[in-house]
């Protein structure tokens, strides 16, 4: 979605204004433990996406499910069951 320089600057100004006007509420507070848990969950999601992307590329390059399972530390069947619905054309 191409944007003009002016649209980008307008959006930046809008975000800056929202941040300057922001007033935190009690609901915004998170414990360190909750923050760490959320950060770990996001990291796991990113890792899962990286694995899926790598599995898609490996399958496209001809890697077998047995090899993919071996690299993931699981069986060929487990790898195929988990990733084939996401990697194989319907």
GUROMAR-285996 format. One record per residue (C-alpha): z, y, x negated; residue number from 1. Coordinates in steps of 0.001 Angstrom, whole numbers. Layout:
N
> Z/Y/X/NUM
...
***
This chain:
90
> 0/0/0/1
> -1245/2950/-2058/2
> 707/6139/-1767/3
> -98/9617/-2809/4
> 2014/11398/-5390/5
> 3207/13744/-2657/6
> 4346/10846/-444/7
> 6292/9355/-3348/8
> 7933/12715/-4132/9
> 8786/13279/-453/10
> 10354/9831/-260/11
> 12349/10462/-3448/12
> 13610/13755/-1999/13
> 14608/11993/1216/14
> 16520/9310/-711/15
> 18234/11909/-2894/16
> 19336/13839/191/17
> 20665/10671/1845/18
> 22662/9812/-1281/19
> 24056/13337/-1585/20
> 25110/13355/2082/21
> 26583/9833/2013/22
> 30227/9494/2962/23
> 31718/6048/2277/24
> 33679/4289/4981/25
> 36340/1602/4818/26
> 33700/-982/5820/27
> 31808/-229/2589/28
> 34647/-1541/446/29
> 34152/-4955/-1182/30
> 36518/-6839/-3416/31
> 35409/-7715/-6922/32
> 35358/-11363/-5877/33
> 33025/-10633/-2943/34
> 30784/-8548/-5184/35
> 30585/-11366/-7744/36
> 29854/-13914/-5019/37
> 27071/-11759/-3591/38
> 25608/-11195/-7058/39
> 25676/-14943/-7756/40
> 23970/-15681/-4430/41
> 21216/-13191/-5231/42
> 20773/-14688/-8704/43
> 20511/-18157/-7171/44
> 17853/-16945/-4730/45
> 15878/-15388/-7586/46
> 16150/-18600/-9590/47
> 14997/-20668/-6634/48
> 11983/-18401/-6259/49
> 11174/-18776/-9960/50
> 11428/-22560/-9669/51
> 9159/-22588/-6616/52
> 6590/-20428/-8391/53
> 6721/-22738/-11414/54
> 6377/-25861/-9245/55
> 3346/-24356/-7499/56
> 1720/-23614/-10865/57
> 2634/-27030/-12265/58
> 1128/-28808/-9251/59
> -2011/-26661/-9471/60
> -2284/-27629/-13155/61
> -2038/-31328/-12261/62
> 1606/-32132/-12985/63
> 2895/-35161/-11126/64
> 5931/-35126/-8881/65
> 7535/-37561/-11316/66
> 7170/-35073/-14179/67
> 8330/-32152/-12032/68
> 11344/-34153/-10870/69
> 12154/-35069/-14463/70
> 12009/-31418/-15534/71
> 14201/-30389/-12604/72
> 16709/-33162/-13309/73
> 16008/-35059/-10120/74
> 13789/-37840/-8845/75
> 10097/-37491/-8059/76
> 10858/-38183/-4402/77
> 13579/-35516/-4223/78
> 11326/-32926/-5882/79
> 8444/-33783/-3572/80
> 10598/-33693/-450/81
> 12027/-30322/-1386/82
> 8940/-28542/-2677/83
> 5817/-30183/-1243/84
> 6097/-28453/2149/85
> 6078/-25151/244/86
> 3390/-26037/-2277/87
> 856/-28238/-520/88
> -1759/-26801/1846/89
> -1139/-27736/5473/90
***
